[in-house]
Amino acid sequence: MTDNQKKILSVFNIKRIIIPVILGLGVASFLLYRSYDPEVFKNINWTWNSFFWLFLALVLIATRDVAYMYRIRLLTDKQLSWRKSFDVIMLWEFGSSVTPSVVGGSALALYIVNREGINFGKTTAIVFTTSLLDELFYVIMVPIAVIIAGTNNLFPSDASFDFFNSNFGSFGIFLIGYLFILTLISIIIYGIFINPRGLKWLLIKIFKLPYLRRWLISAAKTGDDLIMTSREMKGKSIWFWLKAFGSTFVSWTARFWVVNVMILAFSPVNDHFLIYARQLVMWVILLISPTPGGSGVAEFVFSNFLGEFIIPGLAPGLALLWRLLSFYPYLFIGAIILPGWLKRVYSRK
């Protein structure tokens, strides 16, 4: 095993699991303590309806993962079985959960997919393409959300965040994040489908500047990755891209609907689309979170953005339940399947 492989595998250790758990539970517990009202919890009416919606939340989480598994099989031309796709997605989610959101789990994803026997060029193309599809979903859905819900309803006026030593309202931080994603996806599309070599040349020129020279090698490597991705993906049919984006749409929609049905378990909902649209805004904030998997930040943002749709005093409790259903399981599933996965990929001749 090379030093690079050992460095990547160091992500999979108990300390990496404990940090996001402590951060997330700590913030959730503080918010719960600050707004705790025993009467609110006493008056919760547990009915079969409540259990049905919570069960549906689990079904949606499973739907999200199955859609991801279908997409990875599609992108690998079915070189991965459903079982191997499950391992890849769970370990990929684990990597994303234990690394800061702003960093992401791309380096780990490259390693995982490559160890499954996919050549490095195709692996690079797969990781780049999944990022492209995820960002494309967001870039398309945000204008739709703004048109239908309206900016006045999307952004809580009392939410503010510190970013780059400046204080921004929810609209300001959202706008920064959206423009960043739009710029990034435009560069990736240009690099993959139009002129990959030209983009590599431009990256090298930019990173030869004195203050950026330290990242020159990484910039050149990114250019090479884009060229490999372009070779792999340029010949794909329209039907291939429709299926890839369709599975991405199903996965992300299921991810967001989990919150809708969770709220339905405890209180009526009058505007499902607004809750869905608010989560699009939340995602930008979580995307630039410096904590592993957005831990701590997610619980705070949930209460701030969705509290008005929930019984007063219950929002912190639902934020904790949301993370218990949709975040923490990946930490433990990843840790459980890792030993068997390592044994399988390293015993392969």
C-alpha positions in Angstrom: 0.0 0.0 0.0 1.4 3.4 -1.0 1.8 6.4 1.3 -1.0 8.1 -0.7 -3.3 5.2 -0.1 -2.4 5.1 3.6 -3.1 8.9 3.8 -6.6 8.4 2.2 -7.4 5.4 4.4 -6.6 7.5 7.5 -9.9 9.1 6.9 -11.5 5.9 8.1 -10.8 6.0 11.8 -12.7 6.3 15.0 -11.6 9.9 15.6 -13.1 10.9 12.2 -16.5 9.5 13.3 -16.5 11.0 16.8 -15.8 14.6 15.7 -19.0 15.1 13.6 -21.1 13.2 16.2 -19.9 15.4 19.0 -20.3 18.6 17.0 -23.8 17.7 15.7 -25.2 16.4 19.0 -23.6 19.2 20.9 -25.3 22.0 18.9 -28.6 20.1 18.7 -28.5 19.6 22.5 -27.8 23.2 23.1 -30.6 24.4 20.8 -32.9 21.8 22.5 -32.0 23.0 25.9 -32.4 26.7 25.0 -35.9 26.3 23.7 -37.0 23.3 25.8 -40.7 23.4 26.8 -41.9 20.1 28.5 -45.5 21.0 27.5 -44.6 20.9 23.8 -43.3 17.3 24.1 -46.2 16.2 26.3 -48.7 17.4 23.8 -47.2 15.5 20.8 -49.9 13.3 19.5 -48.3 10.0 18.5 -50.7 8.3 16.0 -50.4 5.8 13.2 -50.2 8.8 10.9 -47.0 9.9 12.7 -45.4 6.5 12.3 -46.4 6.3 8.6 -44.7 9.6 7.8 -41.6 8.7 9.7 -41.5 5.3 7.8 -41.9 7.2 4.5 -38.9 9.3 5.5 -36.8 6.1 5.8 -38.2 5.0 2.4 -37.1 8.3 0.8 -33.6 8.0 2.3 -33.4 4.5 0.8 -34.7 5.9 -2.5 -31.9 8.5 -2.5 -29.3 5.8 -2.1 -30.7 3.5 -4.7 -30.8 6.4 -7.2 -27.1 7.1 -6.4 -26.3 3.4 -6.9 -28.1 3.4 -10.3 -26.1 6.4 -11.3 -22.8 5.0 -10.4 -23.6 1.8 -12.3 -24.6 3.9 -15.3 -21.4 6.0 -15.2 -19.3 2.8 -15.0 -21.2 1.1 -17.9 -22.4 -1.4 -15.3 -18.9 -2.6 -14.4 -20.0 -2.4 -10.8 -22.6 -4.8 -9.5 -25.4 -3.5 -7.3 -23.6 -4.9 -4.2 -20.3 -3.1 -5.2 -22.3 0.0 -6.0 -23.8 -0.1 -2.5 -20.3 -0.3 -1.0 -19.0 2.6 -3.1 -21.9 4.9 -2.3 -21.8 4.1 1.5 -18.1 4.7 1.7 -18.4 7.8 -0.5 -21.1 9.2 1.9 -18.9 8.3 4.8 -16.0 10.2 3.3 -18.3 13.2 2.8 -19.6 13.0 6.4 -16.2 13.1 8.0 -14.6 15.8 5.9 -15.5 19.5 5.9 -18.3 20.2 3.5 -16.2 22.9 1.8 -13.5 20.2 1.0 -15.9 17.3 0.2 -15.0 13.6 -0.4 -13.8 13.8 -4.0 -10.3 12.5 -3.3 -11.6 9.6 -1.3 -14.2 8.9 -4.0 -11.4 8.7 -6.6 -9.6 6.1 -4.5 -12.8 4.0 -3.7 -14.0 3.8 -7.3 -10.4 3.1 -8.6 -10.0 0.3 -6.1 -13.1 -1.4 -7.5 -11.1 -2.1 -10.7 -12.2 1.0 -12.7 -9.2 2.5 -14.6 -8.0 5.9 -13.4 -9.1 7.8 -16.4 -12.7 6.5 -16.1 -12.6 7.0 -12.4 -11.7 10.6 -12.8 -14.5 11.1 -15.3 -17.0 9.5 -13.0 -16.1 11.7 -10.0 -16.1 14.9 -12.2 -19.4 13.9 -13.8 -21.2 13.2 -10.5 -20.1 16.6 -9.3 -21.3 18.2 -12.5 -24.7 16.5 -12.3 -25.2 17.4 -8.6 -24.4 21.1 -9.3 -26.5 21.1 -12.5 -29.5 20.0 -10.5 -29.0 22.9 -8.1 -28.4 25.5 -10.8 -31.6 24.5 -12.6 -33.8 24.1 -9.5 -32.9 27.4 -7.8 -34.4 29.7 -10.4 -37.6 27.6 -10.4 -37.8 27.9 -6.6 -37.3 31.6 -6.7 -40.0 32.1 -9.4 -42.6 29.9 -7.6 -41.8 30.7 -3.9 -40.5 34.3 -4.3 -37.4 35.8 -2.7 -39.5 37.4 0.1 -40.5 33.9 1.3 -37.2 32.1 0.8 -34.9 34.0 3.1 -35.5 34.4 6.8 -34.7 38.0 7.7 -33.3 37.1 11.1 -30.7 34.7 9.8 -27.1 35.9 9.5 -23.7 34.2 9.0 -20.1 35.1 9.4 -18.1 34.5 6.2 -14.6 35.8 5.3 -14.7 37.9 8.5 -17.9 39.7 7.2 -21.5 39.3 8.3 -24.0 38.3 5.6 -27.7 37.9 5.7 -29.2 34.6 4.4 -29.8 36.1 0.9 -26.2 37.4 0.8 -24.6 34.1 1.7 -26.9 32.3 -0.7 -26.1 34.6 -3.6 -22.3 34.2 -3.0 -22.8 30.4 -2.9 -25.0 30.3 -6.0 -22.7 32.5 -8.1 -19.7 30.3 -7.1 -21.6 27.1 -8.1 -22.7 28.7 -11.4 -19.2 29.8 -12.2 -17.8 26.4 -11.2 -20.3 24.4 -13.4 -19.7 26.8 -16.3 -15.9 26.1 -16.1 -16.5 22.3 -15.8 -18.9 22.2 -18.8 -16.4 24.3 -20.9 -13.6 22.0 -19.8 -15.4 18.7 -20.5 -17.4 19.5 -23.6 -15.8 22.4 -25.4 -12.1 22.9 -24.9 -10.3 20.9 -22.2 -6.8 21.6 -23.4 -7.5 25.3 -23.6 -8.8 25.3 -20.1 -5.7 23.5 -18.8 -3.5 26.1 -20.6 -5.5 28.9 -18.9 -5.3 27.2 -15.4 -1.5 26.9 -15.8 -1.2 30.5 -16.8 -3.3 31.7 -13.9 -1.5 29.6 -11.3 1.9 30.8 -12.5 1.2 34.1 -10.9 3.4 34.7 -7.8 0.7 34.4 -5.2 -0.8 31.3 -6.8 2.3 29.4 -7.8 2.2 27.0 -4.8 -0.9 25.5 -6.4 0.5 25.2 -9.9 1.0 21.4 -9.8 -2.6 20.9 -8.5 -3.9 23.2 -11.3 -2.1 21.2 -13.9 -3.4 18.0 -12.5 -6.9 19.3 -12.6 -6.4 20.2 -16.3 -5.2 16.6 -17.0 -8.3 15.3 -15.1 -10.6 17.4 -17.3 -9.0 16.1 -20.5 -9.4 12.5 -19.3 -13.1 13.2 -18.4 -13.7 14.9 -21.8 -12.3 11.8 -23.6 -14.6 9.5 -21.6 -17.8 11.5 -21.7 -17.9 13.4 -25.1 -19.3 10.4 -27.0 -22.1 9.6 -24.6 -25.7 9.7 -26.0 -28.5 12.1 -25.1 -30.3 9.1 -23.5 -27.3 8.4 -21.3 -27.3 12.0 -20.0 -31.1 12.0 -19.5 -30.8 8.9 -17.4 -27.9 10.3 -15.4 -29.6 13.5 -14.7 -32.9 11.7 -14.0 -31.3 9.6 -11.3 -29.7 12.7 -9.9 -33.0 14.5 -9.8 -34.7 11.6 -8.0 -31.9 11.3 -5.5 -31.8 15.0 -4.5 -35.6 15.3 -4.5 -35.9 12.3 -2.2 -33.2 13.9 0.1 -35.2 17.1 0.4 -38.6 15.5 0.8 -37.4 13.7 3.9 -37.8 16.9 5.8 -41.3 17.5 4.4 -42.6 14.2 5.6 -40.8 14.4 9.0 -42.7 17.7 9.6 -45.9 16.1 8.5 -45.4 13.5 11.2 -46.0 16.1 13.9 -47.8 19.0 12.4 -49.8 19.9 9.2 -48.0 21.5 6.3 -49.6 24.2 4.2 -46.8 24.9 1.7 -44.6 21.9 0.8 -42.9 23.7 -2.0 -41.7 26.5 0.2 -40.1 24.0 2.7 -38.5 22.3 -0.3 -37.2 25.7 -1.7 -35.9 26.7 1.8 -33.8 23.5 1.8 -32.2 24.6 -1.5 -31.0 27.7 0.2 -29.9 25.7 3.3 -27.8 23.5 1.0 -25.6 26.4 -0.1 -24.8 27.3 3.5 -24.0 23.6 4.3 -21.9 23.4 1.2 -19.4 26.0 2.5 -19.5 24.7 6.1 -16.0 24.2 7.6 -17.2 21.4 9.8 -17.2 17.6 8.9 -20.4 17.0 7.0 -21.8 20.3 8.1 -22.1 19.0 11.7 -23.3 21.7 14.1 -24.1 24.1 11.2 -26.8 21.9 9.8 -28.7 21.7 13.1 -28.6 25.4 13.6 -29.6 26.2 10.0 -32.5 23.7 10.2 -34.1 25.5 13.1 -33.5 28.9 11.6 -34.9 28.2 8.2 -37.7 25.7 8.9 -38.7 26.6 12.5 -41.8 28.6 11.3 -43.3 25.4 9.8 -42.9 23.4 13.0 -44.8 23.5 16.3 -43.0 26.2 18.5 -40.3 24.5 20.6 -40.1 21.4 18.5 -37.7 22.6 15.8 -34.5 21.6 17.6 -35.8 18.2 18.3 -36.8 17.6 14.7 -33.4 18.9 13.6 -31.8 16.2 15.7 -34.1 13.6 14.3 -33.4 14.7 10.8 -29.7 14.2 11.3 -30.2 10.9 13.1 -32.1 9.6 10.1 -30.1 11.2 7.2 -26.5 11.8 8.4 -25.3 9.6 11.3 -26.3 6.2 9.7 -23.6 6.8 7.0 -20.9 7.2 9.6 -21.7 3.8 11.1 -22.6 1.9 7.9 -19.3 3.1 6.4 -17.3 2.0 9.4 -19.1 -1.4 9.4 -18.6 -2.3 5.7 -15.0 -0.9 5.5 -13.1 -4.0 6.8 -14.9 -6.3 4.4 -14.4 -3.9 1.5 -10.7 -3.5 2.2 -10.3 -7.3 2.4 -12.1 -7.7 -0.9 -10.3 -5.0 -2.9 -6.8 -5.8 -1.6 -7.2 -9.6 -2.0 -8.1 -9.2 -5.7 -5.4 -10.5 -8.0 
